[in-house]
Amino acid sequence: LIEERGESLILGKAIPRAWLEHGKSVKVERALTYFGTMSYELRSFVAEGYIEAELELPRRNPPRQAVLRLRHPQQKPITRVTLNGGEWRAFSAADEAIYLPVDAHHVHLRACYD
């Protein structure tokens, strides 16, 4: 659920696709990492075309890179992302990855699958 690789923090990389079927959620609370304590929750609304995430990123020793990997149950690609209400272009549909702003503490995002 959380991988620390050098100065990078990778979230959700090993979450099985079935865990993100419509109506399901995944939650990690107060996880201790090299970078500090963090939490996140993923909520799936894939039948409506999106997955939402709420993240509290670590602040003690922020990573150089933070990535959230969202593996759609039907392997659909991410088509757009909103982050804290605004459009966010730092994502890779091919890698199913969203590159998070490491200077933000609280992040609310929505990954869309049109």
Residue pairs with C-beta under 8 A, 6 or more apart in sequence:
1 11
1 12
1 14
1 15
1 26
1 28
1 31
2 9
2 10
2 11
2 28
2 31
2 33
2 38
3 9
3 10
3 11
3 13
3 14
4 10
4 33
4 34
4 35
4 63
7 63
7 64
7 65
8 63
8 64
8 65
8 66
8 67
9 33
9 35
9 38
9 57
9 58
9 63
9 65
9 66
9 67
10 66
10 67
10 69
11 40
11 55
11 66
11 67
11 68
11 69
12 26
12 40
12 42
12 68
12 69
12 70
12 71
13 69
15 26
15 42
15 69
15 71
16 71
17 71
17 72
17 73
17 75
18 73
19 26
20 26
20 42
20 44
20 46
20 51
20 70
20 71
20 72
20 73
21 44
21 46
21 73
22 44
22 45
22 46
22 47
22 48
22 73
23 44
23 45
23 47
24 44
25 41
25 42
25 43
25 44
26 41
26 42
27 39
27 40
27 41
27 42
28 38
28 39
28 40
28 41
29 39
30 37
30 38
30 39
31 37
31 38
31 39
33 58
34 61
35 58
35 60
35 61
35 62
35 63
36 58
36 59
36 60
36 61
36 62
37 58
37 60
38 55
38 56
38 57
38 58
39 55
39 56
40 53
40 54
40 55
40 56
40 68
41 53
41 54
42 51
42 52
42 53
42 70
43 51
43 52
43 53
44 51
44 73
45 51
45 52
46 72
46 73
46 74
46 76
46 113
49 112
49 113
49 114
50 110
50 111
50 112
50 113
51 70
51 72
51 110
51 111
51 113
52 108
52 109
52 110
52 111
53 68
53 70
53 107
53 108
53 109
53 110
53 111
54 106
54 107
54 108
55 68
55 100
55 106
55 107
55 108
55 109
56 105
56 106
57 66
57 100
57 102
57 104
57 105
57 106
57 107
59 105
62 102
62 103
63 102
64 102
65 99
65 102
66 99
66 100
66 101
66 102
67 97
67 98
67 99
67 100
68 97
68 98
68 100
68 109
69 95
69 96
69 97
69 98
70 78
70 96
70 97
70 98
70 111
71 96
72 78
72 96
72 113
76 113
77 93
77 94
77 96
77 113
78 91
78 93
78 96
78 98
78 111
78 112
78 113
79 93
79 112
79 113
79 114
80 87
80 111
80 112
80 114
81 87
81 88
81 89
81 90
81 91
81 98
81 109
81 110
81 111
81 112
82 88
82 109
82 110
82 112
83 100
83 101
83 107
83 108
83 109
84 104
84 107
84 108
84 109
85 108
88 98
88 109
90 98
90 99
90 100
90 101
91 97
91 98
91 99
91 111
92 99
98 109
98 111
100 107
100 109
101 107
